Amino acid sequence: AQKITQTQPGMFVQEKEAVTLDCTYDTSDQSYGLFWYKQPSSGEMIFLIYQGSYDEQNATEGRYSLNFQKARKSANLVISASQLGDSAMYFCAMREPSGGGADGLTFGKGTHLIIQP
Amino acid sequence: GAVVSQHPSWVICKSGTSVKIECRSLDFQATTMFWYRQFPKQSLMLMATSNEGSKATYEQGVEKDKFLINHASLTLSTLTVTSAHPEDSSFYICSAIRPGLAGGRVNEQFFGPGTRLTVL
């Protein structure tokens, strides 16, 4: 079973509109972290936003906010006032710490966002 | 933010040769680094966890004898693709754990720019 599910392979959005990228996750851990990364065509992974499982408030970073619904295991990314430069692949990822050691991230399949002028 | 570099940024090699990719944390010490692989138009898949001073931990399905990982210092991890074949052509990305700061994201990961490997 997929641990991170992104149901939107691609999205077209008009410039200046808000956009919501969906992400649901599956874990039995109580402590976990959720991340969103942007990957432009250059390939670099750009960190956008982080939400810890115990954080009571939704995370916000500038134009990015994370709509965290823990009971539904949902962590949607909201980009307000989209810009042409927002066109890229967007990945949702989860970290599930275990055994006291650091764990790598599990990524969703990504959403290709295209902002149209 | 913290900086992680990778070298080379791209490499083309003949089938059967070995290729070494370096991952460096430039302004912090990283006891743990991760190696990911990304095939075209696909997601990142974790290959292995590289721990300074100890053996790497490989994910299921990743051949440890083919993908040799060495984490000899707190700022350098290397991935060697041995006897590379065309199916190993991929984008390899490393990340480094920066120990969490008070009030910050615990054990935040910083990604390198990636290395594109093409095996002919």
Boltz contact constraints between the chains, C-beta under 6 A:
constraints:
  - contact:
      token1: [A, 43]
      token2: [B, 91]
      max_distance: 6.0
  - contact:
      token1: [A, 43]
      token2: [B, 114]
      max_distance: 6.0
  - contact:
      token1: [A, 44]
      token2: [B, 113]
      max_distance: 6.0
  - contact:
      token1: [A, 45]
      token2: [B, 111]
      max_distance: 6.0
  - contact:
      token1: [A, 50]
      token2: [B, 105]
      max_distance: 6.0
  - contact:
      token1: [A, 102]
      token2: [B, 32]
      max_distance: 6.0
  - contact:
      token1: [A, 102]
      token2: [B, 97]
      max_distance: 6.0
  - contact:
      token1: [A, 102]
      token2: [B, 107]
      max_distance: 6.0
  - contact:
      token1: [A, 104]
      token2: [B, 34]
      max_distance: 6.0
  - contact:
      token1: [A, 104]
      token2: [B, 46]
      max_distance: 6.0
  - contact:
      token1: [A, 104]
      token2: [B, 49]
      max_distance: 6.0
  - contact:
      token1: [A, 107]
      token2: [B, 43]
      max_distance: 6.0
  - contact:
      token1: [A, 107]
      token2: [B, 44]
      max_distance: 6.0
  - contact:
      token1: [A, 109]
      token2: [B, 43]
      max_distance: 6.0
  - contact:
      token1: [A, 110]
      token2: [B, 43]
      max_distance: 6.0
